[in-house]
């Protein structure tokens, strides 16, 4: 069979005509300019204008300069290393190598020039890929050169942890790039020398001429040396992230077998390099290269793979705890430090406190702020009652705290944002010029209810009306969670502000936000960038017009600070001046903290070091450093100088609403459930492992018992806003502990854990839920409601710490069949082994803790109504107050007592709804006296 590669005689591929080549090159150049250069320039200028608008030019300029420098340096080094070696292999003044290919018709064509010319575009491609890859690592480079030490050292190599967080990633990237480029250069040079017949490879006898031998030998030796360096620096450090043993980090096997194995592999790489050089000197390059590579591979497999695996299985595993104890301690300490768990304050509760009504009254700030409204149910109510128009929407409901008429209150707040997708007529003018912003908020206390079972609204309607001391002076929302489209302000079109009956009210934007876009060139730029010719052709966009884009607060923050991660829940607050501002929690994260436990996405270090405040009207972005002890944050501050402000510079009215971030607290509580065990033996056996209790129903909440709450912590004098979650022992339902994140004043960021006594039973959430389910009276009432065409919705069970004890609260809602508005109708309250249900929380607490409640039969307002039913009255409807039956009212003393009981009940309910607890207590006493007289009369 004739080989396609042969050298029978001259012949060359015919070149393309010069005119055709010019046309092809022109088309390629135009395509490159139109598809790559012009879009890049448009993005560049619009990005620059946007960063300039928010005052973050430093981020844009720093990243741009770093990217360009790395692109140029990386591309130049890659091109020089690859193509320079190819040119050396090709030689100077020796002409092109000759290569023929058989066309199949007996004529052979010389393709040598075409083939050898492919190395240049290959070099350009490799350089381009390398340049893009290195430019993408701009932040890694800047962090390495601006690193701040942590002051903590790893237990194996005694290096500062900052080496692993900042410098090791850069070293690894550089060595990896050099190894890859050297390997590619070896392949290219081998091909070139083979084309020139300066080396031969199997199946023919392997030989190499001196020039090829020296060149390839030098490259191979360099490759082995780079591998050795990488093993010595990066390979050893990788052991600190090993999962060989029962922990993350260097285990007994890693330290005693794996580490020597890495060193042995590095030495083997050096020996292989020396062996290759020796082969070059002995004119046996190919043999020395192959044998050296086999030697290195065999040593590496055994030293770093086989031997450690056998040692772990046969030597360590049978005696794992005794051998791994010091390494477990390192893992526990590193995890606690990396996740901030080493700062958790732990306190044991006595468990001997018996709650009384006096304790309830002494903790009135806690009781008055129990969150009875579920946020998802409240969202449904807001949507039905407060969206007002179809183009308004509520995205989320947030918890916050305010001084309301002199009282410290927990509230729900939700922004009424404009949803452009719901506009009745979606035109360019409507979407971009007229309907530009949302309007105001809806605010409700967490625990107040109207007579109809609906939430009391502190701020409501359009324009927003406030019935409390918190007022809105500038309710427009140009920047929010739904504002993901660009709009124009300052145009000739009026901006819709809010509906007022049959008419509409319009406004003019006077804020600082936006990029001026009145000139022709600006309009052309943004028309191209956003793909809308209407921007260029519109006569309404001129003079003082500005464009607002990147209005989604999450996108705005992540674009301004791409080196930070952000909490998934931005929240809105009202300043003292009546302005709306968004607060976002930003994290510094790393996946390179040695020995630390990792999350599913690889994160091993996390700090909430930055608070970002975005004005809902102006779109101004302010970043405040919340944790100056965080070395990652200090490193970023060195890189991007001038964009961060100290937390002391945050306005006091904004700082009062700063929250501990939910995403971080969820991770910390999940980790603390295991890592509160600091002794290696207890940790290894999981003797005291906790778990986040699961809900008894089908709740979709990951942690349904994690709550914001205003409460007075044990041992503290004042109530404060906290984040709280309970723990139960693994596999058990009793309460083991509860953990809080404090948020007010100087206590912000402090984590505390309160442990339940081990010698006594403290009921956990699932146990209380089971007791509620087993209560015959409650079950009967809920079943009755379900049978009447209403849907009973049982709210999530609330765990409320009072002094050193707990009460449990569960709201009960009714929703009409086919309806969308849930109404709060009952509240179940539980303490220890007693469960009651009342129309309000106060009624339930009174039934549990009023004098004589502990020994008297269980009685709530619901059971009072049942008593009235027994005595000849009935309950009108499902939830109304007791009224006389349709028949005649009993006459005589019994009728008088029934009327007295009814009147006392009505006055008690009225006093309760008015917040007059003294009057409420007096009427309850009168009601009890009337009921006792009735029962005495029956006997």
C-alpha positions in Angstrom: 0.0 0.0 0.0 1.4 3.4 -1.0 1.8 5.8 1.9 0.2 9.2 1.5 3.4 10.7 2.8 6.2 10.3 0.2 8.8 12.3 -1.6 8.6 11.3 -5.4 9.1 14.7 -7.0 8.3 18.4 -7.1 4.7 19.7 -6.8 3.0 22.4 -4.7 -0.5 23.4 -3.8 -1.6 26.3 -6.0 -1.7 29.6 -4.1 -4.9 31.6 -3.8 -5.2 34.5 -6.2 -4.0 37.8 -4.6 -7.3 39.6 -5.1 -9.3 36.8 -3.5 -6.9 36.8 -0.5 -7.5 40.5 -0.1 -11.3 40.0 -0.2 -11.1 37.2 2.4 -8.8 39.3 4.7 -11.1 42.3 4.3 -14.2 40.4 5.2 -12.4 38.8 8.2 -11.2 42.2 9.4 -14.6 43.7 9.1 -16.2 40.8 10.9 -13.6 41.1 13.7 -14.3 44.8 14.0 -18.0 44.5 13.8 -18.5 41.5 16.0 -15.7 42.0 18.6 -14.1 45.5 18.6 -17.3 47.7 18.3 -19.3 45.7 20.9 -16.3 45.7 23.3 -15.9 49.5 22.9 -19.6 50.1 23.5 -19.5 48.0 26.6 -16.3 49.7 27.7 -17.7 53.3 27.4 -21.1 52.5 29.0 -19.4 50.7 31.8 -17.0 53.6 32.4 -19.8 56.0 32.4 -21.8 53.9 34.9 -18.8 53.4 37.2 -18.2 57.1 37.1 -21.8 57.8 38.0 -21.6 55.8 41.2 -18.1 57.0 42.0 -16.4 53.5 41.7 -14.0 54.5 38.9 -11.2 52.9 41.0 -12.7 49.5 40.6 -13.1 49.9 36.9 -9.7 51.4 36.3 -7.8 49.0 38.6 -9.4 45.9 37.0 -8.9 47.3 33.5 -5.2 48.1 34.0 -4.6 44.8 35.6 -6.4 42.8 32.9 -4.5 44.6 30.1 -1.1 44.2 31.8 -1.7 40.5 32.4 -3.1 40.0 28.9 0.0 41.6 27.3 2.5 39.9 29.7 0.8 36.5 29.5 0.4 36.7 25.7 3.9 37.8 25.1 5.4 35.1 27.4 3.3 32.4 25.9 4.1 33.4 22.3 7.8 33.8 23.0 8.0 30.5 24.8 6.1 28.5 22.2 7.0 30.2 18.9 10.6 30.9 20.0 11.2 27.2 20.6 9.5 26.4 17.3 11.8 28.8 15.5 14.8 27.3 17.2 13.7 23.9 16.1 13.2 25.1 12.5 16.7 26.5 12.4 18.0 29.5 10.5 19.1 29.6 6.8 18.3 25.9 6.2 15.1 26.4 4.2 11.8 24.7 4.8 11.5 21.0 5.5 10.0 19.1 2.6 6.8 17.2 3.1 4.8 15.6 0.3 1.2 14.2 0.3 -0.2 11.9 -2.3 -3.3 13.3 -4.0 -4.4 9.8 -5.1 -3.8 10.3 -8.8 -0.1 9.6 -8.8 0.9 13.2 -8.2 2.5 14.2 -4.9 2.1 17.8 -3.7 4.6 19.6 -1.4 2.7 20.9 1.6 5.8 21.7 3.7 5.3 25.5 3.5 1.6 25.3 4.4 2.3 22.9 7.3 5.2 24.8 8.8 3.2 28.1 8.5 0.6 26.6 10.8 2.9 27.0 13.8 2.6 30.7 13.7 -1.2 30.9 14.0 -1.0 28.1 16.5 1.4 30.2 18.6 -0.9 33.2 18.3 -3.9 31.0 19.4 -2.0 29.6 22.4 -0.8 33.1 23.3 -4.4 34.5 23.0 -5.8 31.7 25.2 -3.0 32.2 27.8 -3.5 35.9 27.8 -7.3 35.6 28.3 -6.7 33.0 31.1 -4.2 35.2 32.9 -6.2 38.4 32.5 -9.1 36.6 34.1 -6.8 36.0 37.2 -6.3 39.7 37.7 -7.8 39.7 41.2 -5.6 36.7 42.2 -2.6 38.7 41.2 -3.6 41.9 43.0 -4.5 40.0 46.2 -1.1 38.3 46.2 0.7 41.6 45.9 -1.4 43.4 48.5 -1.9 40.6 51.0 -2.4 41.3 54.7 -1.2 38.7 57.2 -3.8 36.9 59.4 -1.5 36.4 62.3 -2.5 32.7 62.4 -0.2 29.9 61.2 -1.0 26.5 59.9 0.1 23.6 62.2 2.1 21.7 59.6 4.4 24.2 57.8 4.0 27.1 60.3 3.2 29.5 57.5 0.9 32.5 58.0 -2.6 31.6 56.7 -2.4 34.5 54.3 0.1 32.5 52.2 -2.6 30.0 51.4 -5.4 32.6 50.9 -3.5 35.0 48.7 -0.1 33.9 47.4 -0.5 30.1 46.9 -3.2 30.5 44.2 -1.0 32.8 42.2 2.0 30.5 42.5 -0.1 27.5 41.5 -1.5 29.4 38.4 1.9 30.6 37.3 3.5 27.1 37.6 0.5 25.5 35.9 0.8 27.9 33.0 4.5 27.4 32.6 4.2 23.6 32.7 1.4 23.7 30.1 3.4 26.0 27.8 6.5 23.9 28.2 4.6 20.7 27.4 3.1 22.3 24.2 6.5 23.6 23.2 7.9 20.1 23.5 5.1 18.7 21.3 5.6 21.4 18.6 9.4 21.1 18.6 9.2 17.3 18.4 6.9 17.7 15.3 9.2 20.2 13.7 12.3 18.0 14.3 10.5 15.0 13.0 9.5 16.9 9.8 13.2 17.8 9.4 14.3 14.2 9.9 16.4 15.3 12.9 14.6 12.7 15.0 13.0 9.4 14.3 10.4 7.6 16.4 8.9 4.1 16.5 8.2 2.0 14.6 11.5 3.0 13.2 14.6 3.0 15.4 14.5 6.0 17.7 17.3 8.5 17.1 17.9 12.2 17.6 20.5 14.4 16.0 22.7 16.5 18.4 20.8 19.8 17.8 17.4 18.3 18.3 18.7 16.3 21.3 20.1 19.3 23.1 17.0 21.4 22.5 14.4 18.8 23.4 16.5 17.5 26.3 16.6 21.0 27.7 12.8 21.4 27.4 12.2 18.0 29.0 14.5 18.8 31.9 12.8 22.1 32.4 9.4 20.4 32.4 10.6 17.9 35.1 12.1 20.8 37.2 8.9 22.7 37.0 7.0 19.6 38.1 9.4 19.3 41.0 8.9 22.9 42.1 5.1 22.6 41.9 5.2 19.4 44.0 7.5 21.0 46.6 5.4 24.1 47.0 1.8 23.4 45.8 1.8 19.7 46.2 2.8 19.8 49.9 0.3 22.6 50.6 -2.5 20.6 48.9 -2.2 18.2 51.8 -3.8 20.8 54.1 -7.0 20.4 52.1 -6.9 16.6 52.0 -9.9 14.4 52.9 -7.9 11.2 53.4 -8.9 10.8 57.1 -12.0 11.7 59.1 -11.4 15.4 58.6 -10.6 18.1 56.1 -6.8 18.8 56.3 -3.6 16.9 56.7 -4.4 13.7 58.6 -2.0 11.2 60.2 -1.5 9.4 56.8 -0.9 12.7 55.0 1.7 13.9 57.4 3.6 10.7 57.9 3.2 9.1 54.5 1.7 11.5 52.0 4.1 14.4 52.7 7.2 12.2 52.4 5.6 10.8 49.2 5.3 14.3 47.7 8.9 15.1 48.6 10.0 11.7 47.1 8.0 12.5 43.9 9.7 15.9 43.7 13.1 14.3 44.0 12.1 11.8 41.4 11.3 14.6 39.0 14.7 16.2 39.6 16.4 12.8 39.1 14.4 12.4 35.8 15.6 15.9 34.7 19.2 14.9 35.4 18.7 11.6 33.7 17.4 13.4 30.6 20.5 15.7 30.6 22.7 12.6 31.0 20.9 11.0 28.0 21.6 14.1 25.9 25.2 13.9 26.8 25.3 10.2 25.9 23.3 10.8 22.7 20.4 8.7 24.0 17.7 11.4 24.4 14.7 9.3 23.5 15.6 6.4 25.7 16.5 8.6 28.7 13.3 10.7 28.2 11.0 7.7 28.1 12.7 5.9 31.0 12.8 9.1 33.0 9.1 9.7 32.5 8.3 6.1 33.4 10.5 6.3 36.5 8.8 9.6 37.6 5.3 8.2 37.0 5.9 4.9 38.8 7.5 6.7 41.8 4.6 9.2 42.0 1.9 6.6 41.7 3.4 4.5 44.5 4.6 7.3 46.8 1.5 9.5 46.5 -1.2 6.9 45.8 -0.7 3.3 46.5 1.4 3.5 49.7 -0.7 6.2 51.5 -3.9 4.3 50.6 -2.5 1.0 52.0 -1.2 2.7 55.1 -4.5 4.4 55.7 -6.5 1.2 55.4 -4.1 -1.2 57.3 -2.4 1.0 59.8 -4.5 4.1 60.6 -8.1 2.9 60.2 -7.9 0.3 63.0 -6.6 2.9 65.4 -8.0 6.0 63.8 -9.0 8.0 66.9 -5.7 7.7 68.7 -3.7 8.6 65.6 -5.9 11.3 64.3 -6.5 13.2 67.6 -4.0 16.1 67.1 -5.1 16.5 63.5 -8.8 16.5 64.5 -7.9 19.3 67.0 -6.3 21.3 64.2 -9.4 20.7 62.0 -11.8 21.8 64.7 -9.8 24.9 65.6 -9.3 26.0 61.9 -13.0 25.5 61.1 -14.1 27.5 64.2 -11.6 30.3 63.3 -12.5 30.4 59.6 -16.3 30.6 60.2 -16.1 32.9 63.3 -17.4 30.2 65.6 -14.4 30.7 68.0 -16.1 33.9 69.1 -19.4 32.2 70.1 -20.2 32.8 73.7 -21.8 29.8 75.4 -23.9 29.8 78.5 -25.7 27.0 80.4 -29.3 27.6 81.5 -30.4 26.4 84.9 -33.7 25.0 83.6 -35.2 25.7 87.1 -37.2 28.9 86.2 -41.0 28.4 86.4 -42.6 31.1 84.4 -45.3 33.2 86.0 -47.5 36.1 84.7 -44.9 38.3 86.4 -42.2 37.0 84.1 -44.5 37.5 81.1 -45.1 41.1 82.1 -41.5 41.7 82.8 -40.7 40.5 79.2 -43.5 42.5 77.6 -41.1 43.8 74.9 -40.7 40.1 73.8 -44.4 39.3 74.1 -45.5 42.4 72.3 -43.3 41.6 69.3 -44.0 37.9 68.8 -44.2 37.5 65.0 -47.7 36.2 64.4 -47.7 36.9 60.7 -45.9 34.5 58.3 -44.1 36.5 55.7 -45.4 34.4 52.7 -49.0 34.7 54.0 -48.5 38.4 54.7 -47.2 38.8 51.1 -50.5 37.3 49.8 -52.4 39.8 51.9 -50.3 42.8 50.7 -50.7 41.7 47.1 -54.5 41.6 47.4 -55.0 44.8 49.5 -52.1 47.1 48.7 -50.9 46.6 45.1 -53.7 49.0 44.1 -52.9 48.7 40.4 -51.9 45.7 38.3 -48.5 47.2 37.4 -47.4 47.3 41.1 -45.9 44.3 42.8 -44.5 43.2 46.1 -41.3 41.1 45.8 -40.5 40.2 49.4 -41.4 41.0 53.0 -38.6 41.9 55.4 -38.3 42.0 59.2 -36.9 45.1 60.9 -37.3 47.2 64.0 -38.3 50.8 64.6 -39.1 53.1 67.4 -42.8 53.6 66.8 -44.4 56.3 68.8 -41.7 55.8 71.5 -42.0 52.0 71.6 -39.4 49.5 70.2 -41.4 47.5 67.7 -40.7 44.7 65.3 -42.4 45.3 61.9 -42.8 43.8 58.4 -41.9 46.1 55.5 -42.3 45.5 51.8 -41.6 47.8 48.8 -44.3 48.5 46.3 -42.3 48.2 43.1 -43.2 48.8 39.5 -43.5 45.6 37.4 -43.1 46.8 33.8 -44.2 43.3 32.6 -47.7 44.0 33.9 -48.2 47.4 32.2 -51.5 47.3 30.2 -49.8 48.8 27.2 -46.2 48.0 26.7 -44.7 50.6 24.4 -41.3 52.3 24.4 -42.7 55.4 25.9 -44.6 53.6 28.6 -41.8 51.2 29.6 -38.8 53.6 29.3 -40.1 57.1 29.8 -43.4 57.2 31.7 -43.6 54.3 34.1 -40.2 54.6 35.7 -40.5 53.8 39.4 -42.4 52.1 42.2 -44.1 54.0 45.0 -43.7 53.6 48.7 -43.9 50.7 51.1 -46.4 48.8 53.1 -45.5 48.5 56.8 -47.2 46.4 59.4 -46.5 45.3 63.0 -45.7 41.7 63.4 -48.4 40.9 65.9 -51.4 43.2 65.5 -54.7 42.2 63.9 -57.8 44.0 62.9 -61.3 42.8 63.8 -61.5 41.0 60.5 -58.2 39.1 61.2 -56.2 41.1 58.8 -52.8 42.8 59.6 -52.9 46.3 61.0 -51.1 48.6 58.5 -48.9 51.4 59.8 -48.0 52.7 56.3 -50.4 52.0 53.4 -52.1 53.2 50.2 -51.1 55.6 47.4 -49.6 58.1 48.1 -48.3 56.3 51.2 -50.1 57.3 54.4 -48.4 56.7 57.7 -50.4 56.4 61.0 -47.2 56.3 63.1 -44.1 58.4 63.8 -42.3 56.8 60.8 -43.0 59.0 57.8 -42.1 58.8 54.1 -40.9 62.0 52.6 -39.5 60.5 49.3 -41.4 57.3 48.5 -40.3 56.9 44.9 -38.4 53.6 44.2 -36.2 53.9 41.1 -33.8 51.2 42.3 -35.1 48.0 43.8 -35.4 44.2 43.3 -37.8 44.3 40.3 -36.1 47.2 38.5 -34.1 45.2 35.9 -34.9 47.4 32.9 -33.3 50.7 31.9 -35.4 53.9 31.9 -34.9 57.6 31.0 -35.6 60.5 33.2 -35.6 64.2 32.5 -37.2 63.7 29.2 -40.1 65.6 27.6 -42.5 62.9 28.7 -44.2 63.2 32.1 -43.2 60.5 34.6 -46.1 58.7 36.2 -46.0 59.0 40.0 -49.1 57.4 41.4 -52.8 57.1 40.6 -55.3 59.5 42.3 -58.8 58.4 41.6 -59.6 58.8 37.9 -56.6 61.0 37.4 -52.9 60.4 37.6 -50.2 62.4 39.4 -46.9 63.0 37.6 -43.5 63.9 38.9 -40.0 65.0 37.7 -36.9 63.2 38.7 -34.5 65.4 40.7 -32.1 62.8 42.0 -28.3 62.5 41.5 -28.5 59.1 39.7 -28.3 58.5 36.0 -25.9 59.1 33.1 -26.5 62.2 30.9 -27.6 61.0 27.5 -28.9 64.2 25.8 -26.2 64.4 23.1 -26.4 62.6 19.7 -23.3 60.5 20.4 -24.5 59.4 23.8 -27.8 58.4 22.3 -26.0 56.5 19.5 -23.8 54.7 22.1 -26.7 53.6 24.2 -28.9 52.7 21.2 -26.2 50.3 20.1 -25.5 49.0 23.6 -29.2 48.2 24.4 -30.1 47.3 20.8 -32.9 49.9 20.5 -33.0 52.3 17.6 -35.8 54.2 19.3 -33.3 55.6 21.8 -31.6 57.4 18.9 -34.7 58.4 17.1 -36.8 59.6 20.1 -37.4 63.4 20.2 -38.2 63.1 23.9 -34.7 62.2 24.9 -32.6 65.4 24.7 -31.1 68.2 26.8 -31.0 67.1 30.4 -32.2 63.6 29.9 -30.4 60.8 31.8 -30.5 57.1 31.6 -30.8 54.9 34.7 -29.6 51.3 34.2 -28.4 48.5 36.4 -31.2 49.4 38.7 -31.6 46.0 40.3 -29.9 46.6 43.6 -28.2 43.2 43.6 -26.9 43.6 40.1 -25.8 47.1 41.0 -23.8 46.0 44.0 -22.2 42.9 42.4 -21.2 45.0 39.3 -19.7 47.7 41.5 -17.8 45.2 43.7 -17.4 41.9 41.7 -14.9 40.6 44.2 -17.5 40.3 47.0 -20.3 37.8 47.5 -23.7 39.0 48.6 -26.4 37.8 50.8 -29.5 36.7 49.0 -31.9 39.0 50.9 -31.5 42.8 50.4 -33.8 44.7 52.8 -35.4 48.1 52.7 -35.4 50.7 55.5 -36.9 54.1 56.1 -34.4 56.8 57.3 -35.2 59.5 59.8 -35.5 61.9 56.9 -38.2 59.7 55.3 -35.9 58.3 52.5 -35.9 54.7 51.4 -32.6 52.9 51.3 -31.6 49.3 50.6 -29.1 47.5 52.7 -27.1 44.6 51.3 -24.8 42.3 53.3 -21.5 41.6 51.4 -19.2 38.7 52.2 -15.5 38.1 51.8 -15.1 34.4 51.0 -12.2 32.0 50.2 -11.9 28.3 49.4 -8.3 28.1 50.5 -8.4 28.2 54.3 -6.3 25.2 55.5 -8.0 22.5 57.6 -11.4 24.3 57.5 -14.6 22.5 56.8 -16.0 23.4 53.3 -19.5 24.0 52.1 -21.0 22.3 49.1 -19.6 25.0 46.8 -16.1 24.7 48.3 -16.2 27.8 50.6 -14.0 27.4 53.7 -13.8 31.0 55.0 -16.6 33.6 55.2 -17.0 37.0 56.8 -19.7 39.6 56.6 -17.2 42.4 56.4 -19.1 45.0 54.2 -22.4 46.7 54.5 -23.6 48.2 51.2 -26.3 51.0 51.2 -28.1 51.9 48.0 -30.4 54.8 47.9 -33.8 53.8 46.3 -34.2 57.2 44.7 -30.6 58.2 43.7 -29.0 54.8 43.3 -25.9 56.0 45.1 -23.8 53.1 46.4 -22.0 53.4 49.7 -19.8 50.6 51.0 -18.9 50.4 54.7 -16.3 48.2 56.4 -18.2 46.3 59.1 -15.3 44.0 60.2 -11.8 45.7 60.1 -10.2 42.5 61.6 -10.9 40.6 58.4 -7.6 40.3 56.5 -9.4 39.6 53.2 -11.3 42.8 53.5 -8.1 44.7 54.4 -6.5 43.2 51.3 -9.3 44.4 49.1 -9.1 47.8 50.7 -5.4 47.9 49.7 -6.3 46.9 46.2 -9.3 49.3 45.7 -8.3 52.3 47.7 -10.9 54.9 48.5 -14.2 53.0 47.8 -14.7 51.7 51.4 -15.7 53.8 54.4 -15.5 52.9 58.0 -18.6 51.8 59.7 -18.4 54.8 62.0 -19.2 57.0 58.9 -22.5 55.2 58.3 -25.4 57.5 59.3 -26.8 56.6 62.7 -30.4 56.2 61.5 -29.2 53.7 58.8 -26.9 51.8 61.3 -29.9 51.2 63.6 -31.4 49.0 60.9 -28.3 46.9 60.1 -29.0 43.2 60.4 -26.9 40.1 60.9 -27.0 38.3 57.5 -29.2 35.3 57.2 -27.1 33.3 54.7 -24.1 33.5 57.0 -26.1 32.7 60.2 -27.6 29.6 58.5 -24.2 28.3 57.7 -22.8 29.1 61.1 -25.6 27.4 62.9 -25.3 24.3 60.7 -21.6 24.1 61.4 -21.9 24.9 65.1 -24.3 22.0 65.5 -21.2 19.8 65.2 -18.2 22.1 65.9 -19.4 23.2 69.4 -17.7 19.9 70.3 -14.1 21.1 70.8 -12.6 17.9 72.2 -11.4 15.5 69.5 -12.8 12.4 71.1 -16.3 13.9 71.5 -16.1 15.3 68.0 -15.0 12.0 66.5 -17.8 10.0 68.2 -20.3 12.8 67.7 -21.3 12.4 71.3 -23.1 15.7 71.6 -24.0 16.5 68.0 -27.0 18.8 67.5 -29.3 19.3 64.5 -31.6 22.0 63.2 -35.1 20.7 64.1 -37.3 19.9 61.1 -40.8 21.1 60.7 -43.7 18.7 61.5 -45.6 19.8 58.4 -44.5 20.2 54.8 -42.8 23.6 55.2 -40.4 24.5 52.4 -38.3 26.6 54.8 -34.8 25.2 55.3 -34.9 26.2 58.9 -38.5 27.0 59.8 -37.6 27.9 63.4 -35.0 30.5 62.6 -36.6 33.9 63.4 -35.9 37.5 63.9 -37.3 38.5 67.2 -37.1 41.4 69.8 -36.4 39.9 73.2 -34.6 40.4 76.4 -31.8 37.8 76.6 -31.1 36.0 79.9 -29.0 38.2 82.0 -29.5 41.3 79.9 -31.5 44.4 81.0 -32.8 45.7 77.7 -34.7 44.0 74.8 -32.8 43.8 71.5 -33.3 42.6 67.9 -31.8 39.2 67.4 -31.7 36.3 65.0 -32.5 33.0 66.8 -32.6 29.3 66.0 -33.0 26.3 68.3 -31.1 23.0 68.3 -32.1 19.5 69.2 -29.8 16.5 69.8 -29.2 14.4 66.7 -32.0 11.9 66.3 -33.9 13.4 69.3 -36.7 15.9 69.6 -36.0 17.6 72.9 -34.4 21.0 73.0 -30.6 21.0 73.4 -29.8 24.7 73.0 -30.6 27.9 71.1 -28.3 30.2 69.3 -28.7 34.0 68.7 -27.0 36.6 66.6 -27.3 40.0 68.2 -27.8 43.1 66.1 -28.2 46.2 68.2 -25.6 48.8 69.1 -22.3 47.6 70.4 -23.6 44.1 70.6 -23.9 43.8 66.8 -22.4 40.6 65.5 -22.0 38.8 68.8 -23.0 35.2 68.7 -24.3 33.4 71.8 -25.5 29.9 72.6 -27.8 29.0 75.5 -27.6 25.4 76.5 -30.5 23.5 78.0 -29.8 21.5 81.2 -29.0 17.9 80.4 -30.5 16.5 83.6 -34.1 17.6 82.7 -36.4 17.5 79.7 -37.0 20.6 77.8 -39.6 20.1 75.1 -38.4 20.7 71.5 -40.5 22.0 68.6 -41.6 18.7 67.2 -42.7 17.5 70.6 -44.8 20.6 71.1 -46.2 20.3 67.6 -47.2 16.7 68.4 -48.9 17.8 71.7 -50.8 20.5 69.7 -51.9 17.8 67.2 -53.1 15.5 70.0 -55.1 18.2 71.8 -58.7 17.2 71.3 -60.2 20.6 71.8 -57.9 22.3 69.3 -58.3 19.4 66.8 -62.1 19.7 67.1 -62.1 23.4 66.4 -59.8 23.1 63.4 -61.8 20.2 62.0 -65.0 22.3 62.4 -63.5 25.1 60.4 -62.3 22.8 57.7 -65.8 21.3 57.3 -67.3 24.8 56.8 -65.5 25.4 53.5 -62.5 27.3 54.9 -58.9 26.3 54.6 -57.1 26.1 58.0 -53.5 27.2 57.7 -51.2 26.4 60.6 -48.4 28.9 60.9 -44.9 27.9 61.7 -44.2 27.1 65.3 -42.4 30.0 67.0 -39.8 29.3 69.8 -39.9 32.2 72.2 -37.3 32.4 75.0 -38.5 34.0 78.1 -36.0 34.4 80.9 -34.4 30.9 81.1 -37.4 29.1 79.8 -39.4 28.9 76.6 -42.9 29.3 75.3 -44.1 28.1 72.0 -46.6 30.1 69.8 -48.4 28.9 66.7 -50.7 31.2 64.8 -53.8 29.7 63.1 -55.1 31.3 59.9 -58.3 30.8 57.9 -58.6 31.4 54.2 -61.9 31.2 52.4 -62.3 28.4 49.9 -61.0 29.9 46.6 -59.8 33.1 48.4 -56.4 34.7 48.5 -56.5 36.6 51.8 -55.5 34.6 54.9 -56.9 35.9 58.2 -55.4 35.3 61.6 -58.1 33.7 63.8 -56.4 31.9 66.7 -53.1 31.6 68.5 -51.9 28.4 70.1 -49.6 28.9 73.1 -47.7 26.1 74.8 -45.4 26.0 77.8 -43.9 22.8 79.1 -46.7 20.2 79.0 -49.6 22.6 78.7 -51.3 23.8 75.5 -54.0 26.4 75.1 -55.6 28.2 72.2 -57.0 31.7 72.3 -58.3 34.3 70.0 -55.2 36.3 70.7 -51.8 35.7 72.0 -52.6 37.7 75.2 -55.6 35.4 75.8 -53.5 32.3 75.5 -50.8 33.7 77.8 -53.5 34.7 80.4 -54.9 31.2 80.3 -51.5 29.7 80.8 -50.0 32.0 83.4 -52.9 33.8 85.2 -53.2 33.0 89.0 -54.6 29.5 89.4 -54.0 28.6 85.7 -51.4 25.9 86.7 -53.9 24.0 88.8 -57.2 25.0 87.3 -58.6 23.1 84.3 -57.2 24.3 81.0 -59.3 27.3 79.9 -58.9 29.8 77.1 -61.3 32.3 75.6 -62.2 29.6 73.2 -63.1 27.3 76.1 -65.0 30.3 77.7 -67.1 30.4 74.6 -67.7 26.7 74.9 -68.8 27.2 78.4 -71.3 29.8 77.2 -72.5 27.4 74.6 -73.0 24.8 77.3 -74.9 27.3 79.3 -77.4 28.1 76.5 -75.5 30.5 74.2 -74.0 29.8 70.9 -71.2 31.2 68.7 -72.3 33.1 65.7 -70.3 32.1 62.6 -66.9 30.6 62.8 -65.0 33.3 64.7 -67.5 35.8 66.1 -68.1 36.6 69.7 -70.8 34.6 71.6 -74.3 35.8 71.0 -77.7 34.7 72.1 -79.3 31.9 70.1 -82.2 32.5 67.8 -84.6 31.3 70.4 -85.7 33.2 73.4 -83.0 34.3 75.9 -83.4 32.5 79.2 -85.1 34.6 81.8 -84.5 35.1 85.5 -81.1 34.9 87.3 -79.6 32.6 84.6 -80.4 35.0 81.8 -79.0 37.9 83.8 -75.7 36.0 84.4 -75.5 35.1 80.8 -75.9 38.7 79.7 -73.3 39.7 82.3 -70.9 37.1 80.9 -71.6 38.2 77.4 -71.0 41.9 78.2 -67.8 41.2 80.1 -66.5 39.1 77.2 -67.3 41.8 74.7 -65.6 44.5 76.9 -62.6 42.2 77.4 -62.2 41.7 73.7 -62.5 45.5 73.0 -60.0 46.3 75.7 -57.6 43.7 74.3 -57.8 45.1 70.8 -57.3 48.6 72.2 -54.2 47.5 74.1 -55.8 48.4 77.5 -54.6 45.5 79.5 -55.7 46.7 82.9 -59.3 47.0 81.7 -58.8 43.6 79.9 -57.9 42.0 83.3 -60.8 43.5 85.1 -63.3 42.3 82.5 -61.8 38.8 82.5 -62.2 38.7 86.3 -65.9 39.7 85.9 -66.4 37.1 83.2 -64.9 34.4 85.4 -67.1 35.5 88.3 -70.2 35.3 86.1 -69.3 31.8 84.8 -68.6 30.5 88.3 -72.0 31.8 89.4 -73.7 30.1 86.5 -72.0 26.8 87.2 -72.9 27.1 90.9 -76.5 27.8 90.0 -76.6 24.6 87.8 -75.5 22.5 90.8 
